[in-house]
Amino acid sequence: KDETGCSYSTFRNAVLGQMCISVVLFQFSINCTVMALFQPLMVNEFQWTSEYIAYVQSFMSLLGFFISSFFAGLSRSRSITADQQNKVGQLCFLLAVALFVVPPISEYRLVAANMFAFFGQIIFSGPMHVLFGQIMSSDHITSIQLSILGAQIAMGQAIGCYVAPFLLPYAGKLVFGMPLLPVGLGILSMSHLVWRYDPNGREAAMKVRKDHRAAIRQRLSKGLKAVLATRCFIPKTPSARGSGQALS
């Protein structure tokens, strides 16, 4: 409460709710455009066959493995934070939707959009959970919260795929660019969340407090042991009455 100015339950619900809305916005915009409409547009507009689509998907998946390994290496060497990697994923979503919806329709831009959308899913999803954990801190994060957050990916995909057929007739027109709005809102929402709660700062502050408490416990333990040792090993001096009797 001292850090956020509100109770824990209010803080938890606010962070989880805003993070869930951001995830739904990203997944909705990607799935109502690239994920659902890539194949219909390539087949109808550019007469692609299933063989061409399979080659693109296979190459894209192989490239995704190397990209995922690359970011894992950066994270392991602490060259990139979860927040920075999450921002790269958001940028991939924005590029994917922009390349896909901006008229006129281009074969190469559609392929590039499909790749950026796939890479965005890989780069964004993992750090999203880490970022949420850093904001909530390790003492308060639970598997239920992570499950709720992960479920929003499916929710955004379901809504996006349902809306996609209604957008298909407008391909190549300005109306087709409407999905850029939810991507922009998602970026603003995530940026506000990080700016407001500063996950790196909260994690560092939590570590400092834990180290401080551990140091206090260690000092108290040492002091208690010193007191007990002193009481156990100080030789007992004879009392004044006993000394008088001994002298007489």
Solvent accessible surface area in square Angstrom, and as a share of the most:
residue,aa,sasa,rsa
1,K,170,0.72
2,D,150,0.78
3,E,86,0.39
4,T,37,0.21
5,G,66,0.64
6,C,31,0.19
7,S,52,0.34
8,Y,86,0.33
9,S,51,0.33
10,T,75,0.43
11,F,8,0.03
12,R,73,0.27
13,N,87,0.45
14,A,42,0.33
15,V,0,0.00
16,L,21,0.10
17,G,31,0.30
18,Q,38,0.17
19,M,0,0.00
20,C,15,0.09
21,I,106,0.54
22,S,0,0.00
23,V,0,0.00
24,V,32,0.18
25,L,38,0.19
26,F,0,0.00
27,Q,0,0.00
28,F,45,0.19
29,S,0,0.00
30,I,0,0.00
31,N,8,0.04
32,C,0,0.00
33,T,0,0.00
34,V,0,0.00
35,M,74,0.33
36,A,32,0.25
37,L,5,0.03
38,F,6,0.02
39,Q,92,0.41
40,P,44,0.28
41,L,4,0.02
42,M,0,0.00
43,V,68,0.39
44,N,96,0.49
45,E,91,0.41
46,F,59,0.25
47,Q,130,0.58
48,W,35,0.12
49,T,72,0.42
50,S,93,0.60
51,E,96,0.43
52,Y,116,0.44
53,I,14,0.07
54,A,56,0.44
55,Y,138,0.52
56,V,23,0.13
57,Q,65,0.29
58,S,73,0.47
59,F,112,0.47
60,M,5,0.02
61,S,58,0.37
62,L,107,0.53
63,L,60,0.30
64,G,2,0.02
65,F,127,0.53
66,F,116,0.48
67,I,38,0.19
68,S,49,0.32
69,S,53,0.34
70,F,123,0.51
71,F,23,0.10
72,A,61,0.47
73,G,39,0.38
74,L,48,0.24
75,S,53,0.34
76,R,218,0.80
77,S,73,0.47
78,R,215,0.78
79,S,75,0.48
80,I,26,0.13
81,T,55,0.32
82,A,15,0.11
83,D,17,0.09
84,Q,92,0.41
85,Q,21,0.09
86,N,0,0.00
87,K,91,0.38
88,V,49,0.28
89,G,0,0.00
90,Q,10,0.04
91,L,96,0.48
92,C,12,0.07
93,F,0,0.00
94,L,60,0.30
95,L,68,0.34
96,A,0,0.00
97,V,0,0.00
98,A,27,0.21
99,L,46,0.23
100,F,1,0.01
101,V,1,0.01
102,V,71,0.41
103,P,46,0.29
104,P,105,0.66
105,I,42,0.21
106,S,33,0.21
107,E,52,0.23
108,Y,179,0.68
109,R,57,0.21
110,L,1,0.00
111,V,26,0.15
112,A,33,0.25
113,A,0,0.00
114,N,7,0.03
115,M,38,0.17
116,F,66,0.27
117,A,0,0.00
118,F,55,0.23
119,F,20,0.08
120,G,0,0.00
121,Q,32,0.14
122,I,56,0.28
123,I,6,0.03
124,F,1,0.00
125,S,29,0.19
126,G,42,0.40
127,P,11,0.07
128,M,0,0.00
129,H,56,0.25
130,V,77,0.44
131,L,0,0.00
132,F,0,0.00
133,G,15,0.14
134,Q,28,0.13
135,I,0,0.00
136,M,0,0.00
137,S,5,0.03
138,S,83,0.54
139,D,83,0.43
140,H,73,0.33
141,I,46,0.23
142,T,64,0.37
143,S,84,0.54
144,I,123,0.63
145,Q,12,0.05
146,L,59,0.29
147,S,73,0.47
148,I,74,0.37
149,L,0,0.00
150,G,26,0.25
151,A,55,0.43
152,Q,34,0.15
153,I,39,0.20
154,A,62,0.48
155,M,102,0.45
156,G,0,0.00
157,Q,63,0.28
158,A,63,0.49
159,I,72,0.37
160,G,0,0.00
161,C,64,0.38
162,Y,156,0.59
163,V,43,0.25
164,A,1,0.01
165,P,83,0.52
166,F,129,0.54
167,L,19,0.10
168,L,53,0.26
169,P,95,0.59
170,Y,95,0.36
171,A,22,0.17
172,G,28,0.27
173,K,115,0.49
174,L,154,0.77
175,V,68,0.39
176,F,1,0.00
177,G,18,0.17
178,M,125,0.56
179,P,4,0.02
180,L,58,0.29
181,L,123,0.61
182,P,15,0.09
183,V,0,0.00
184,G,27,0.26
185,L,84,0.42
186,G,0,0.00
187,I,44,0.22
188,L,122,0.61
189,S,20,0.13
190,M,1,0.00
191,S,46,0.30
192,H,76,0.34
193,L,0,0.00
194,V,22,0.13
195,W,195,0.68
196,R,133,0.49
197,Y,17,0.06
198,D,73,0.38
199,P,1,0.01
200,N,67,0.34
201,G,30,0.29
202,R,32,0.12
203,E,86,0.39
204,A,57,0.44
205,A,37,0.29
206,M,23,0.10
207,K,129,0.54
208,V,99,0.57
209,R,87,0.32
210,K,79,0.34
211,D,76,0.40
212,H,104,0.47
213,R,104,0.38
214,A,46,0.36
215,A,35,0.27
216,I,63,0.32
217,R,148,0.54
218,Q,104,0.46
219,R,144,0.53
220,L,122,0.61
221,S,49,0.31
222,K,126,0.53
223,G,35,0.34
224,L,111,0.55
225,K,136,0.58
226,A,58,0.45
227,V,82,0.47
228,L,94,0.47
229,A,47,0.37
230,T,69,0.40
231,R,191,0.70
232,C,98,0.58
233,F,167,0.69
234,I,108,0.55
235,P,108,0.68
236,K,200,0.85
237,T,117,0.68
238,P,107,0.67
239,S,73,0.47
240,A,91,0.71
241,R,191,0.70
242,G,34,0.32
243,S,41,0.27
244,G,37,0.36
245,Q,116,0.51
246,A,87,0.67
247,L,161,0.80
248,S,128,0.82
